[in-house]
């Protein structure tokens, strides 16, 4: 996950939600700009990028619902035939 929030805010978010995944704090917004997700107000859009081990973007999901994001990602990974590691 990448967020334009500060490291401190991302750490609080991670602890509050007991996240078991890393969160990159992109305060310079360079990553958000590179992926084209930075909105006009300087806030990153909530998109999911499915990237293969070679760095090729396989799919971009632009309609992400926080309440179903986990199951939605599992389903899309299956559709893309991404093996579980």
Residue pairs with C-beta under 8 A, 6 or more apart in sequence:
1 19
1 21
1 22
1 23
1 24
2 23
2 24
2 26
2 31
2 32
2 35
2 44
3 9
3 10
3 13
3 23
3 24
3 25
3 26
3 44
4 26
4 27
4 29
4 32
4 38
4 42
4 43
4 44
5 13
5 25
5 27
6 25
6 27
7 25
7 27
9 25
10 23
10 25
13 19
13 23
14 23
24 31
26 32
26 44
29 38
29 42
29 44
32 38
32 44
35 47
35 49
37 44
37 45
37 47
38 44
38 45
39 45
45 62
46 64
46 66
47 60
47 61
47 62
47 64
48 60
48 61
48 64
48 69
48 72
48 73
48 76
49 57
49 59
49 60
49 61
50 57
50 58
50 59
50 60
50 61
50 76
50 77
50 80
50 82
51 57
51 58
52 58
52 82
58 80
58 82
59 76
59 80
61 72
61 76
64 72
65 72
77 84
